[in-house]
Amino acid sequence: MTKQVAVILAGCGVYDGSDIYETTLTLLRLDQLGIGYRCFAPDIEQHHVVNHRNQEVADGEPRNVLQESARLARGEISPLNALDADDFEAVIVPGGFGVSKNLSDFASAGDNMQVLDALKQALSGFRAAAKPIGLMCIASLLVPRLFDDGIAVTVGNDPAVSGAISAMGGLHRSCGVEDIVVDIEHRVVTTPAYMLATRISEAAIGIFKLVDRVVDMMD
């Protein structure tokens, strides 16, 4: 049976959902490695909708996170509450501001943030089974609220976000866009991706490294 990785999405679009490039590069690399995947997203209303041409909030335009995420997954997606860690060897969470708006309230609460209960429940099974967990870009900030204190992660070198990670009990490591940070003990892999990337080719190097390492840790 082909090994399977769960990919958790937060909408469609960098400013109010999952980053399209980060998600696509993740799915591409999994496919190149012969690893199966299934996408999941919470069936909730988005925090808000952002016009990606001018980055302004589109008032009165509600959208559903699961429905928007289905755009990225070409319709092949399941509700987050259906994710069972027993069915997968690992899980990966791409970045994008939907992480801080839909999967958590970091965008408004900062280091007082709370994480969506459905996300906590979904990832707790992977953590309990010591299955590898990959997070990229701003998704790395979820770790202190999801798991134990002192797990090493990276968002690159952003002082505000790295400071928030530290304030929540996390352990931030500075990292270049083309590299990864691996917490071997806790089986967590992170990379800065578009926290630092200025080109898709830059983001691809770190994301491919993250996926490769997660797959290696599945063995």
C-alpha positions in Angstrom: 0.0 0.0 0.0 1.3 3.5 -0.8 2.3 5.5 2.2 -0.1 8.4 2.9 0.4 11.9 4.2 -2.3 14.2 5.4 -2.1 17.8 4.3 -4.1 20.4 6.3 -5.3 23.5 4.5 -6.8 26.8 5.7 -8.5 28.2 2.6 -7.2 29.3 -0.7 -4.9 32.3 -1.1 -2.0 33.7 0.9 -3.8 36.6 2.6 -6.8 34.7 3.9 -6.2 31.0 3.4 -3.4 28.6 2.6 -0.6 29.8 0.4 -1.1 28.4 -3.1 2.6 28.0 -4.0 3.5 26.4 -0.7 0.6 23.9 -1.0 1.2 23.1 -4.6 5.0 22.6 -4.0 4.1 20.3 -1.1 1.7 18.1 -3.2 4.2 18.1 -6.1 7.0 16.8 -4.0 4.9 14.1 -2.4 3.8 13.0 -5.8 7.4 13.0 -7.1 8.4 10.8 -4.2 5.5 8.3 -4.8 3.7 9.2 -1.6 0.0 9.5 -1.5 -1.8 12.3 0.2 -5.2 13.5 1.3 -6.2 17.1 2.0 -8.3 18.2 4.9 -9.7 21.6 6.0 -12.1 22.8 8.7 -15.7 23.2 7.7 -16.1 26.7 9.1 -16.6 30.2 7.9 -13.4 32.2 7.0 -12.3 34.9 9.4 -12.6 37.3 6.5 -12.1 37.5 2.7 -9.2 39.5 1.3 -9.1 40.9 -2.2 -5.7 39.6 -3.4 -5.2 42.4 -5.9 -5.1 45.2 -3.3 -5.0 43.2 0.0 -8.1 44.9 1.3 -10.8 43.1 3.2 -13.9 42.4 1.2 -16.7 43.2 3.7 -19.9 41.2 3.5 -18.3 38.4 1.4 -18.4 35.3 3.6 -16.7 32.1 2.4 -16.3 28.6 3.8 -12.7 27.4 4.5 -13.5 23.8 3.4 -15.0 24.9 0.1 -12.2 27.4 -0.6 -9.6 24.7 0.2 -11.3 22.4 -2.2 -10.0 24.7 -5.0 -6.5 23.8 -4.1 -7.2 20.1 -3.8 -9.2 20.0 -7.1 -12.2 18.9 -5.0 -10.5 15.9 -3.4 -10.8 17.1 0.3 -12.3 16.0 3.5 -13.5 17.9 6.6 -10.7 18.3 9.2 -12.8 16.5 11.9 -12.6 13.3 9.7 -8.8 13.2 9.9 -7.7 10.0 11.7 -3.9 9.8 12.4 -4.1 6.0 12.2 -4.8 6.3 8.4 -1.6 8.3 7.7 2.1 8.1 8.3 2.7 11.9 8.6 1.0 15.3 8.4 2.0 18.6 6.8 0.6 22.1 7.2 1.5 24.7 4.6 1.5 28.3 5.5 -0.5 31.4 4.5 -2.4 33.8 6.6 -5.3 31.4 6.9 -3.2 29.7 9.5 -3.3 32.8 11.7 -6.9 33.6 10.9 -8.8 30.3 10.4 -6.7 27.6 12.1 -5.9 30.0 15.0 -6.6 33.6 16.0 -3.0 34.7 16.0 -3.7 37.5 13.6 -5.8 39.2 16.3 -4.6 37.7 19.6 -0.9 37.5 19.1 0.8 35.3 21.7 -2.5 35.0 23.5 -3.8 33.0 20.5 -6.0 29.9 20.7 -5.8 27.1 18.1 -8.9 25.7 16.5 -10.1 22.7 18.5 -10.5 20.5 15.4 -6.8 21.1 14.6 -5.7 20.2 18.1 -7.7 17.0 17.9 -6.4 16.1 14.5 -2.8 16.6 15.3 -2.9 15.1 18.8 -3.0 11.6 17.2 0.1 12.2 15.2 2.0 13.6 18.2 0.9 10.7 20.4 2.0 8.1 17.8 5.3 9.9 17.2 4.5 10.4 13.6 6.4 13.2 11.7 4.8 16.6 11.6 5.9 19.2 9.0 4.9 22.9 9.2 6.0 25.7 6.9 6.0 29.5 7.0 3.7 30.9 9.7 2.2 27.5 10.5 5.3 26.9 12.6 3.9 29.3 15.3 1.2 26.8 16.0 3.6 24.3 17.7 3.8 25.9 21.2 0.0 25.8 21.5 -0.4 22.4 20.0 2.4 20.4 21.6 5.0 20.6 24.4 7.0 23.6 25.3 10.5 23.8 24.0 10.1 22.2 20.5 12.5 23.8 18.1 10.8 25.5 15.1 11.6 28.3 12.6 9.8 31.1 10.8 13.1 32.3 9.4 14.2 35.5 11.2 11.0 37.5 11.7 11.4 39.2 15.1 7.7 39.7 15.8 6.6 36.1 15.0 9.7 34.5 16.5 9.2 36.6 19.7 5.6 35.4 19.9 6.7 31.8 19.6 9.1 32.3 22.5 6.4 34.1 24.5 4.2 31.0 24.1 6.9 28.7 25.4 8.3 27.7 22.0 11.9 27.5 20.9 12.7 29.5 17.8 15.7 28.8 15.6 16.8 31.3 12.9 16.9 29.7 9.5 17.5 30.5 5.8 14.8 30.2 3.2 16.5 27.2 1.6 16.9 25.2 4.8 14.9 23.4 7.5 14.9 23.0 11.3 14.4 19.5 12.6 13.4 18.7 16.2 14.5 15.0 16.1 13.2 14.2 19.6 9.7 15.5 18.9 9.7 14.6 15.2 8.7 18.1 14.0 10.1 19.7 10.8 9.7 23.3 9.9 10.9 25.7 7.1 10.5 29.5 6.5 9.1 29.2 3.0 7.3 32.5 2.2 8.2 34.1 5.5 11.5 34.7 3.6 11.1 33.6 0.0 11.1 36.2 -2.7 10.8 33.7 -5.6 8.9 30.4 -5.9 12.3 28.7 -6.7 13.6 29.8 -3.3 10.5 28.5 -1.5 10.7 25.2 -3.4 14.2 24.3 -2.1 13.2 24.5 1.6 9.8 23.0 1.0 11.2 20.1 -0.9 13.8 19.5 1.9 11.0 19.5 4.5 8.9 17.0 2.5 11.9 14.8 1.9 12.8 14.8 5.6 9.3 14.1 6.7 9.1 11.1 4.3 12.5 9.9 5.5 11.2 10.0 9.1 8.2 7.9 8.1 10.4 4.8 7.6 
